[in-house]
Amino acid sequence: MPPLIAFAGVLGGLAVVRWAYRTAIQINRELEEARLARGAEAARSSEIKTLRRDPVTGAYRPG
């Protein structure tokens, strides 16, 4: 009976390792997509006009 318990433990351990590996791959894929989306958003933000200080009034205006 003990060899059967050991074999079942090994199979259970392999199942846990497989699940953890697949989860890690999925999380890394999602993080990479988020990183690429943030990079695309930064590229679009270059189209936004920056604020420049008006020397007369001291107020900041799009320029």
Buried (B, 14 or more C-beta within 10 A) or exposed (E): EEEEEEEEEEEEEEEEEEEEEEEEEEEEEEEEEEEEEEEEEEEEEEEEEEEEEEEEEEEEEEE
